[in-house]
Amino acid sequence: MPTKIIIELPQTLTKKEAIEILKREALKKKFKKTKLFEKYSKNKDIAFKIAEYVDKYLKRYYKDLKYEILLDYDLDDEVNIIRVFVKGIDLDNQLQIEEKLDKIINSKFENASLHNIVIVEG
């Protein structure tokens, strides 16, 4: 449930900017992250936005799916990996969801090539 708060902002910070900062901070707490992601990822903000989009997409189109999102980083390829751990999914559905998400993410986000989405049964 949303919480209503009242804060005083410096004159240099607009209400809209403050809301964006709060939203970014909330996203950081929403998803699990590996130490590699925390330490080496250069573009965390877009990774959080992509993970949020994946979360909304799965909730909308796969309502009965039980999943957990983990943000990881691949040192060799220097890309963020958005791992989606799904309970009780067969390989065909897994690949189908991964392919759909990949197409959508590449069309909606800049620098999407620096991110991989992996659906994992588990």
N, C-alpha and C positions, 0 to 999 in steps of 0.2 A: 504494500500500500504506500502510495507517495506520501512524503513528509513535507510539510510546509515549514519553511524557515525564513527568517528575516535577517539580512546581512547588510552591512554598510560597505559600499564599494569605493575604492579610490576614484577620483574624478577621471583618471586616465583609462579606467576600465568601464566599458559599457555593460548594461544588463545582459545583452545578447552574448557578449564575449564571456561573461561570468557563467552563463548557462552552458555554453559550449565547454568550458573548462570543467565544470561539474559533471557533465555527461561523459567526457573523456575519462575522468577519474572513476566514475561509476563502472564504465566498461572494463577498466583495468582490474577491478575487483570481481567482475562477473565470471571471467574465464580463468581456468587453471593455466599456469605457465611453467615451462621448464626453466632451469637455470641457464641453459644455452640461449633461450629466447631473451630472458631478462638481461643477460650480459652482452650478447653480440648483435641482436637485431637492430638494424639501423632505421627501420621504418615501422615502428610499433603501432603508430596511430592508424595507419591503413590496415594493418593486420587485425586490430581490434574492430575496425569498421566492417571488414570482410567477415570476421567471426560473428559479429552481430547480425549481419545480413544472412549468413548461413543459418544461424539460430532461428531467425524469423521465418525463413523459407521452410525449414524443416517443421516448425510448429504449424505453419499454414497448410502445407501440402502432405505432411506425413504425421498427422495428429497422434496416432497410436505408437509412434516410434519412440523408444527410450534411448537417449543418447547423452553423451557428455563431450564437450569440446575442450581440447588441449592445444595451446599455442606452443610451437616448438621451432627450432632453428636448425638448419643444415649448414654446418661450417664449410663443407666441401663445395656445395653449389651456391652458398651464400643466399639462401632463400628462406623465407618463413614457411612453416608447414602448419596448416590448420588441420589437426587430426580430430576426426569425429568418431568416437567409440560408440558403436551401436550394438544393442543387445538383440540377438536372434534375427539376424538378417542373412539372406542367402547371397551368394556371389553375384547373381544376375542383378538383383535389386541394388546391391552395393555399387556395382559398376554403373548402373543406370543413374543413380542419384549423383554419383561423383561426376559423370559426364555432363549432366544437366547443370550442376552447380558450376563446373569449370567454364562452360559456355557463358552462363549468366554473369559470373564474376569478371571474366575477361571483357565483356561488353560494358559493364557498369563501372569498373574501377580502373583508374590509371595505375600503372606499375603493377598490374595484376600478375604479370609474368614473374615477378619476384616472390610469388606466393603459390604454394601447392596445397590443394585440398585433398586429404586422404580419408576415405571412409574405411574404418577398421571394425571387424566383428569382434566384440568383446565386452 
